[in-house]
């Protein structure tokens, strides 16, 4: 359902993405791993048009787009069918959990308030926060705030959700509750592209892993095979380092 061909992105003299290509099939949970600075977040931001790619082609649901020359209409059309979960939640501090979920439904999708409230409550229920609907972000833990952010993405009923290191801003004891919601999403068949440092999630929940380094895909493959038998020495070195850090 999603294919990227020859994606390139630079910031001035710094080249961040170098001729990168990937494919995500419907129902896939694809984990993107790699060292800091390898271009993982920039990849997601280009796919959701938070950054403008220099070159590349996006094929989304059998329609092709030139990433270097996207119209506002095409960007809006694709965003209506995608969800994005940020590292730092990006919730409105002056709105309740319920209002944070309904905002996009009412403003961007012109949904009536009563209908939006119903959809939002269902999404909050799915992430285990129905009883926190009237709470403001300052009244929620980091894990709860991130679950609200996931509910916000889910409420739009997207074809794919992009996750940008969704647990990186959380205390260790709160990571599990967010990963549990993501596991439930994966088991429901949601298509997900997840930039993550959580190797257990990448191994056990995703069905495909992409290892990025220096703006390119250095290795990729089915998750179990990737972790059991990495082909490239750089991949093996990265996995050894992560394993030692988690001891």
RAWO-V59742 format. One record per pair of residues at least 4 apart in sequence whose ideal C-beta (glycine too) atoms are under 8 Angstrom apart, sorted by the first residue. I is the first residue (numbers start at 1). J is the second residue. D is the distance in Angstrom with one decimal. If there is no record, write none. Layout:
i->I j->J d->D
i->I j->J d->D
This chain:
i->1 j->24 d->6.6
i->1 j->25 d->6.4
i->1 j->26 d->4.5
i->1 j->60 d->7.1
i->1 j->61 d->5.7
i->1 j->159 d->6.4
i->1 j->160 d->6.9
i->1 j->191 d->6.5
i->2 j->23 d->7.2
i->2 j->24 d->4.3
i->2 j->47 d->7.9
i->2 j->58 d->7.6
i->2 j->59 d->7.2
i->2 j->60 d->5.8
i->2 j->160 d->6.1
i->2 j->191 d->7.7
i->2 j->193 d->7.6
i->3 j->21 d->7.8
i->3 j->22 d->7.4
i->3 j->23 d->4.7
i->3 j->24 d->7.5
i->3 j->58 d->7.4
i->3 j->59 d->4.1
i->4 j->20 d->6.8
i->4 j->21 d->5.9
i->4 j->22 d->5.1
i->4 j->23 d->7.6
i->4 j->47 d->7.0
i->4 j->56 d->6.4
i->4 j->57 d->7.3
i->4 j->58 d->5.9
i->4 j->59 d->7.8
i->4 j->67 d->8.0
i->5 j->21 d->5.0
i->5 j->56 d->6.4
i->5 j->57 d->4.2
i->5 j->58 d->7.9
i->5 j->59 d->7.3
i->6 j->19 d->5.3
i->6 j->20 d->7.5
i->6 j->21 d->6.0
i->6 j->55 d->6.5
i->6 j->56 d->5.4
i->6 j->57 d->6.5
i->7 j->17 d->5.4
i->7 j->19 d->7.4
i->7 j->20 d->4.5
i->7 j->21 d->7.0
i->7 j->43 d->7.3
i->7 j->46 d->6.4
i->7 j->53 d->5.7
i->7 j->55 d->7.2
i->7 j->56 d->3.6
i->7 j->67 d->6.5
i->8 j->15 d->7.6
i->8 j->17 d->5.7
i->8 j->18 d->6.6
i->8 j->19 d->6.0
i->8 j->20 d->7.6
i->8 j->53 d->6.8
i->8 j->54 d->4.8
i->8 j->55 d->4.3
i->8 j->56 d->6.0
i->9 j->15 d->7.8
i->9 j->16 d->5.1
i->9 j->17 d->4.2
i->9 j->39 d->7.6
i->9 j->42 d->5.7
i->9 j->46 d->5.7
i->9 j->51 d->6.6
i->9 j->53 d->5.2
i->9 j->54 d->5.5
i->10 j->14 d->6.2
i->10 j->15 d->4.6
i->10 j->16 d->6.3
i->10 j->17 d->8.0
i->10 j->54 d->6.0
i->11 j->16 d->6.2
i->15 j->215 d->6.1
i->16 j->39 d->4.8
i->16 j->42 d->4.8
i->16 j->215 d->5.4
i->17 j->39 d->4.9
i->17 j->42 d->5.9
i->17 j->43 d->6.4
i->17 j->46 d->7.1
i->17 j->53 d->7.6
i->17 j->215 d->4.8
i->17 j->216 d->8.0
i->18 j->214 d->7.3
i->18 j->215 d->4.1
i->18 j->216 d->5.1
i->19 j->216 d->7.1
i->20 j->39 d->7.5
i->20 j->43 d->6.8
i->20 j->56 d->7.8
i->20 j->212 d->8.0
i->20 j->215 d->6.9
i->20 j->216 d->6.0
i->20 j->217 d->6.1
i->21 j->217 d->7.6
i->22 j->30 d->7.8
i->22 j->210 d->6.3
i->22 j->217 d->6.5
i->22 j->220 d->7.6
i->24 j->28 d->5.1
i->24 j->30 d->5.3
i->24 j->160 d->6.9
i->24 j->191 d->6.5
i->24 j->193 d->5.8
i->24 j->208 d->8.0
i->25 j->191 d->7.8
i->26 j->159 d->7.8
i->26 j->191 d->5.6
i->27 j->189 d->5.1
i->27 j->190 d->8.0
i->27 j->191 d->5.8
i->28 j->191 d->5.8
i->28 j->192 d->7.5
i->28 j->207 d->6.0
i->28 j->208 d->5.8
i->29 j->186 d->4.6
i->29 j->190 d->7.9
i->29 j->191 d->7.6
i->29 j->192 d->4.7
i->29 j->194 d->6.8
i->29 j->205 d->6.0
i->29 j->206 d->4.4
i->29 j->207 d->5.6
i->29 j->208 d->7.4
i->30 j->192 d->7.0
i->30 j->193 d->5.1
i->30 j->194 d->6.9
i->30 j->206 d->6.1
i->30 j->207 d->7.6
i->30 j->208 d->4.6
i->30 j->209 d->7.4
i->30 j->210 d->6.3
i->31 j->194 d->5.2
i->31 j->195 d->8.0
i->31 j->196 d->5.6
i->31 j->201 d->6.8
i->31 j->202 d->3.7
i->31 j->205 d->7.9
i->31 j->206 d->3.9
i->31 j->208 d->7.3
i->31 j->209 d->4.9
i->31 j->210 d->7.1
i->31 j->223 d->7.1
i->32 j->40 d->5.1
i->32 j->43 d->6.9
i->32 j->44 d->7.9
i->32 j->193 d->6.8
i->32 j->194 d->6.7
i->32 j->195 d->4.6
i->32 j->196 d->7.2
i->32 j->209 d->7.9
i->32 j->210 d->4.8
i->32 j->212 d->6.2
i->33 j->40 d->7.7
i->33 j->195 d->7.9
i->33 j->196 d->6.5
i->33 j->197 d->7.2
i->33 j->199 d->7.2
i->33 j->202 d->5.7
i->33 j->209 d->6.4
i->33 j->210 d->7.2
i->33 j->211 d->5.6
i->33 j->212 d->7.4
i->33 j->238 d->7.7
i->34 j->38 d->3.9
i->34 j->39 d->7.9
i->34 j->40 d->5.7
i->34 j->211 d->5.5
i->34 j->212 d->3.8
i->34 j->213 d->5.4
i->34 j->218 d->7.6
i->34 j->238 d->7.1
i->35 j->213 d->6.4
i->35 j->238 d->6.5
i->38 j->212 d->4.3
i->38 j->213 d->4.9
i->38 j->214 d->6.3
i->38 j->215 d->6.9
i->39 j->43 d->5.8
i->39 j->212 d->5.8
i->39 j->214 d->7.7
i->39 j->215 d->4.4
i->40 j->44 d->7.2
i->40 j->165 d->7.9
i->40 j->195 d->4.4
i->40 j->212 d->5.5
i->41 j->45 d->6.2
i->41 j->164 d->5.5
i->41 j->165 d->7.2
i->41 j->195 d->6.1
i->42 j->46 d->6.2
i->42 j->51 d->6.2
i->43 j->47 d->6.5
i->43 j->195 d->7.6
i->43 j->212 d->7.4
i->44 j->48 d->6.3
i->44 j->84 d->7.5
i->44 j->162 d->4.8
i->44 j->164 d->5.2
i->44 j->193 d->7.0
i->44 j->195 d->5.9
i->45 j->50 d->4.0
i->45 j->51 d->4.2
i->45 j->164 d->7.8
i->46 j->50 d->7.8
i->46 j->51 d->5.1
i->46 j->52 d->7.5
i->46 j->53 d->4.5
i->46 j->56 d->7.5
i->46 j->67 d->6.7
i->47 j->58 d->7.2
i->47 j->82 d->7.9
i->47 j->162 d->6.4
i->47 j->193 d->7.5
i->48 j->79 d->6.8
i->48 j->82 d->6.2
i->48 j->84 d->5.1
i->48 j->162 d->5.8
i->49 j->70 d->6.5
i->49 j->75 d->4.7
i->49 j->78 d->7.4
i->49 j->79 d->6.9
i->50 j->84 d->7.8
i->52 j->67 d->8.0
i->52 j->68 d->7.6
i->52 j->70 d->7.6
i->53 j->67 d->3.9
i->53 j->68 d->5.9
i->54 j->68 d->5.9
i->55 j->67 d->7.0
i->55 j->68 d->5.0
i->56 j->66 d->7.9
i->56 j->67 d->4.0
i->56 j->68 d->6.7
i->57 j->64 d->6.1
i->57 j->65 d->7.0
i->57 j->66 d->6.4
i->57 j->67 d->6.5
i->58 j->64 d->7.3
i->58 j->65 d->4.5
i->58 j->67 d->5.3
i->58 j->78 d->7.9
i->59 j->63 d->7.0
i->59 j->64 d->5.1
i->59 j->65 d->7.6
i->60 j->65 d->6.8
i->60 j->78 d->5.9
i->60 j->81 d->7.6
i->61 j->81 d->7.6
i->61 j->159 d->6.9
i->65 j->70 d->6.2
i->65 j->74 d->5.9
i->65 j->78 d->7.5
i->66 j->70 d->7.0
i->70 j->74 d->5.3
i->70 j->75 d->5.3
i->71 j->75 d->7.0
i->72 j->76 d->6.2
i->73 j->77 d->6.3
i->74 j->78 d->6.4
i->75 j->79 d->6.2
i->76 j->80 d->6.5
i->77 j->81 d->7.4
i->78 j->82 d->6.2
i->80 j->108 d->7.5
i->80 j->109 d->7.3
i->80 j->156 d->7.5
i->81 j->158 d->5.8
i->81 j->159 d->4.7
i->81 j->160 d->7.6
i->82 j->158 d->5.1
i->82 j->159 d->6.7
i->82 j->160 d->5.5
i->82 j->161 d->7.2
i->82 j->162 d->6.6
i->83 j->152 d->7.8
i->83 j->153 d->3.1
i->83 j->154 d->6.8
i->83 j->156 d->5.8
i->83 j->158 d->4.0
i->83 j->160 d->7.4
i->83 j->161 d->4.0
i->83 j->162 d->7.0
i->84 j->153 d->6.5
i->84 j->161 d->7.3
i->84 j->162 d->4.9
i->84 j->164 d->7.3
i->85 j->146 d->7.4
i->85 j->149 d->5.3
i->85 j->150 d->5.6
i->85 j->153 d->5.3
i->85 j->161 d->6.5
i->85 j->162 d->7.1
i->85 j->163 d->4.7
i->85 j->164 d->6.8
i->85 j->166 d->5.1
i->86 j->90 d->4.5
i->86 j->149 d->6.7
i->86 j->164 d->5.7
i->86 j->166 d->7.9
i->87 j->164 d->5.4
i->87 j->165 d->4.9
i->87 j->166 d->7.0
i->87 j->168 d->5.2
i->87 j->169 d->5.3
i->88 j->169 d->5.2
i->89 j->137 d->7.2
i->89 j->142 d->7.6
i->89 j->145 d->4.5
i->89 j->146 d->5.6
i->89 j->148 d->7.4
i->89 j->149 d->4.9
i->89 j->169 d->7.3
i->90 j->149 d->6.7
i->91 j->95 d->7.5
i->91 j->100 d->5.0
i->91 j->137 d->4.6
i->91 j->145 d->5.8
i->91 j->148 d->6.1
i->91 j->149 d->6.4
i->91 j->152 d->8.0
i->92 j->99 d->7.2
i->92 j->100 d->5.6
i->92 j->103 d->6.8
i->92 j->137 d->7.7
i->93 j->136 d->6.9
i->93 j->137 d->5.4
i->93 j->138 d->6.6
i->94 j->136 d->7.5
i->95 j->99 d->3.7
i->95 j->100 d->5.1
i->95 j->103 d->6.6
i->95 j->136 d->7.3
i->96 j->100 d->6.9
i->96 j->133 d->6.6
i->96 j->134 d->5.3
i->96 j->135 d->6.3
i->96 j->136 d->5.8
i->97 j->101 d->6.8
i->97 j->124 d->6.4
i->97 j->129 d->6.2
i->97 j->132 d->5.4
i->97 j->133 d->5.3
i->97 j->134 d->7.4
i->97 j->135 d->5.5
i->97 j->136 d->7.7
i->97 j->137 d->7.7
i->97 j->140 d->6.9
i->97 j->144 d->8.0
i->97 j->148 d->4.7
i->97 j->151 d->7.8
i->98 j->102 d->6.2
i->98 j->117 d->6.8
i->98 j->120 d->5.4
i->98 j->121 d->6.9
i->98 j->124 d->6.9
i->98 j->133 d->4.1
i->98 j->134 d->6.7
i->99 j->103 d->6.1
i->100 j->137 d->7.5
i->100 j->148 d->5.7
i->100 j->149 d->7.9
i->100 j->152 d->5.9
i->101 j->105 d->7.3
i->101 j->119 d->7.9
i->101 j->120 d->3.8
i->101 j->123 d->5.8
i->101 j->124 d->6.5
i->101 j->148 d->6.8
i->101 j->151 d->5.3
i->101 j->152 d->4.7
i->101 j->155 d->5.2
i->102 j->106 d->5.5
i->102 j->113 d->7.3
i->102 j->116 d->4.2
i->102 j->117 d->6.1
i->102 j->119 d->7.8
i->102 j->120 d->4.6
i->102 j->155 d->7.8
i->103 j->107 d->5.9
i->104 j->108 d->4.9
i->104 j->109 d->6.8
i->104 j->152 d->6.7
i->104 j->155 d->7.6
i->104 j->156 d->6.5
i->105 j->109 d->5.2
i->105 j->111 d->4.4
i->105 j->115 d->7.9
i->105 j->116 d->4.0
i->105 j->119 d->6.1
i->105 j->120 d->6.8
i->105 j->155 d->6.1
i->105 j->156 d->7.0
i->106 j->110 d->7.3
i->106 j->111 d->5.7
i->106 j->112 d->7.9
i->106 j->113 d->6.1
i->106 j->116 d->5.0
i->109 j->156 d->7.1
i->111 j->115 d->5.2
i->111 j->116 d->4.5
i->111 j->119 d->7.2
i->112 j->116 d->6.7
i->113 j->117 d->6.2
i->114 j->118 d->6.7
i->115 j->119 d->6.4
i->116 j->120 d->6.0
i->117 j->121 d->6.2
i->118 j->122 d->6.5
i->119 j->123 d->6.5
i->119 j->155 d->5.3
i->120 j->124 d->6.3
i->120 j->133 d->7.8
i->120 j->151 d->7.3
i->120 j->155 d->5.5
i->121 j->125 d->6.2
i->121 j->130 d->6.4
i->121 j->133 d->6.4
i->122 j->126 d->6.5
i->122 j->155 d->7.8
i->123 j->127 d->6.9
i->123 j->151 d->3.9
i->123 j->152 d->7.4
i->123 j->154 d->4.8
i->123 j->155 d->4.2
i->124 j->129 d->4.6
i->124 j->130 d->5.1
i->124 j->132 d->7.3
i->124 j->133 d->5.6
i->124 j->148 d->7.3
i->124 j->151 d->5.0
i->125 j->129 d->7.7
i->125 j->130 d->4.3
i->126 j->151 d->6.8
i->126 j->154 d->6.6
i->126 j->181 d->7.9
i->126 j->184 d->7.5
i->127 j->147 d->4.2
i->127 j->148 d->7.4
i->127 j->150 d->5.6
i->127 j->151 d->4.8
i->127 j->154 d->7.6
i->127 j->181 d->5.0
i->128 j->147 d->6.8
i->128 j->177 d->7.8
i->128 j->181 d->7.3
i->129 j->133 d->7.1
i->129 j->144 d->6.2
i->129 j->147 d->5.6
i->129 j->148 d->6.3
i->129 j->151 d->6.8
i->132 j->139 d->7.9
i->132 j->140 d->6.3
i->132 j->144 d->6.2
i->132 j->148 d->7.8
i->135 j->139 d->4.3
i->135 j->140 d->5.6
i->135 j->144 d->8.0
i->136 j->140 d->7.5
i->137 j->145 d->5.4
i->137 j->148 d->7.5
i->140 j->144 d->3.8
i->140 j->145 d->4.9
i->140 j->148 d->6.9
i->141 j->145 d->7.0
i->141 j->174 d->6.0
i->142 j->146 d->6.5
i->142 j->169 d->6.4
i->142 j->170 d->4.9
i->142 j->171 d->6.5
i->142 j->174 d->5.4
i->143 j->147 d->6.4
i->143 j->170 d->5.8
i->143 j->174 d->3.4
i->143 j->175 d->7.4
i->143 j->177 d->4.6
i->143 j->178 d->5.5
i->144 j->148 d->6.6
i->144 j->177 d->7.9
i->145 j->149 d->6.6
i->146 j->150 d->6.5
i->146 j->166 d->5.9
i->146 j->167 d->7.5
i->146 j->169 d->7.7
i->146 j->170 d->6.6
i->146 j->178 d->5.0
i->147 j->151 d->6.4
i->147 j->177 d->6.9
i->147 j->178 d->6.3
i->147 j->181 d->5.7
i->148 j->152 d->6.4
i->149 j->153 d->6.8
i->149 j->166 d->7.8
i->150 j->154 d->6.2
i->150 j->161 d->8.0
i->150 j->166 d->7.5
i->150 j->178 d->7.4
i->150 j->181 d->5.7
i->150 j->182 d->7.4
i->150 j->185 d->7.5
i->151 j->155 d->6.2
i->152 j->156 d->7.8
i->153 j->158 d->6.6
i->153 j->161 d->5.1
i->154 j->158 d->7.7
i->154 j->161 d->7.4
i->154 j->185 d->7.3
i->154 j->190 d->7.9
i->159 j->191 d->6.4
i->160 j->190 d->8.0
i->160 j->191 d->4.3
i->160 j->192 d->6.9
i->160 j->193 d->6.5
i->161 j->185 d->7.4
i->161 j->190 d->6.3
i->161 j->191 d->7.4
i->161 j->192 d->5.3
i->161 j->193 d->7.7
i->162 j->192 d->7.9
i->162 j->193 d->5.2
i->162 j->194 d->7.9
i->163 j->182 d->7.2
i->163 j->192 d->6.4
i->163 j->193 d->7.2
i->163 j->194 d->4.3
i->163 j->195 d->6.6
i->163 j->196 d->7.1
i->164 j->195 d->5.2
i->165 j->195 d->5.3
i->165 j->196 d->6.2
i->165 j->197 d->6.5
i->166 j->178 d->5.9
i->166 j->182 d->7.2
i->166 j->194 d->7.5
i->166 j->196 d->7.4
i->167 j->175 d->4.5
i->167 j->178 d->5.4
i->167 j->179 d->6.6
i->167 j->196 d->7.3
i->167 j->197 d->7.7
i->167 j->198 d->6.0
i->168 j->197 d->6.5
i->170 j->174 d->4.4
i->170 j->175 d->5.2
i->170 j->178 d->6.6
i->171 j->175 d->7.7
i->174 j->178 d->7.0
i->175 j->179 d->6.1
i->175 j->198 d->7.2
i->176 j->180 d->6.2
i->177 j->181 d->7.0
i->178 j->182 d->6.5
i->179 j->183 d->6.3
i->179 j->198 d->6.5
i->179 j->201 d->5.6
i->179 j->205 d->7.8
i->180 j->184 d->6.7
i->181 j->185 d->6.5
i->182 j->186 d->6.4
i->182 j->192 d->7.4
i->182 j->194 d->7.3
i->182 j->201 d->7.0
i->182 j->205 d->6.9
i->183 j->187 d->6.4
i->183 j->201 d->7.8
i->183 j->205 d->5.4
i->184 j->188 d->6.5
i->185 j->190 d->4.5
i->185 j->192 d->6.6
i->186 j->190 d->6.5
i->186 j->192 d->6.3
i->186 j->205 d->5.2
i->186 j->206 d->7.6
i->192 j->206 d->8.0
i->194 j->201 d->7.4
i->194 j->202 d->7.8
i->194 j->206 d->6.8
i->196 j->201 d->5.8
i->196 j->202 d->6.0
i->197 j->242 d->7.6
i->198 j->202 d->6.5
i->199 j->203 d->6.0
i->199 j->227 d->7.7
i->199 j->239 d->7.4
i->199 j->242 d->5.5
i->199 j->243 d->7.7
i->199 j->246 d->7.3
i->200 j->204 d->5.7
i->201 j->205 d->4.9
i->201 j->206 d->6.9
i->202 j->206 d->5.2
i->202 j->209 d->5.5
i->202 j->223 d->6.5
i->202 j->227 d->7.7
i->203 j->209 d->7.9
i->203 j->223 d->5.7
i->203 j->224 d->7.2
i->203 j->227 d->4.8
i->204 j->223 d->7.8
i->206 j->223 d->5.0
i->207 j->222 d->6.6
i->207 j->223 d->5.7
i->208 j->220 d->6.9
i->208 j->221 d->7.3
i->208 j->222 d->6.2
i->208 j->223 d->6.3
i->209 j->220 d->6.4
i->209 j->221 d->6.6
i->209 j->222 d->7.8
i->209 j->223 d->5.0
i->209 j->226 d->4.4
i->209 j->227 d->7.4
i->210 j->217 d->5.5
i->210 j->220 d->4.5
i->211 j->217 d->7.0
i->211 j->218 d->5.2
i->211 j->219 d->4.6
i->211 j->220 d->6.6
i->211 j->226 d->7.6
i->211 j->230 d->7.9
i->211 j->232 d->7.8
i->211 j->235 d->5.2
i->211 j->238 d->6.8
i->212 j->216 d->6.9
i->212 j->217 d->5.8
i->212 j->218 d->6.6
i->213 j->218 d->4.6
i->213 j->234 d->6.2
i->213 j->238 d->7.7
i->214 j->218 d->7.9
i->218 j->232 d->5.9
i->218 j->234 d->5.7
i->218 j->235 d->6.4
i->219 j->226 d->7.3
i->219 j->230 d->6.5
i->219 j->231 d->6.0
i->219 j->232 d->4.7
i->219 j->234 d->7.8
i->219 j->235 d->4.7
i->220 j->226 d->7.3
i->221 j->225 d->5.2
i->221 j->226 d->4.4
i->221 j->231 d->7.9
i->222 j->226 d->6.4
i->223 j->227 d->6.5
i->224 j->228 d->5.9
i->225 j->229 d->5.8
i->226 j->230 d->6.2
i->226 j->235 d->7.9
i->227 j->239 d->7.1
i->230 j->235 d->4.0
i->230 j->236 d->5.0
i->230 j->239 d->6.3
i->231 j->235 d->7.0
i->232 j->236 d->7.0
i->233 j->237 d->6.3
i->234 j->238 d->6.5
i->235 j->239 d->6.4
i->236 j->240 d->6.3
i->237 j->241 d->6.5
i->238 j->242 d->6.4
i->239 j->243 d->6.2
i->240 j->244 d->6.4
i->241 j->245 d->6.4
i->242 j->246 d->6.3
i->243 j->247 d->7.1
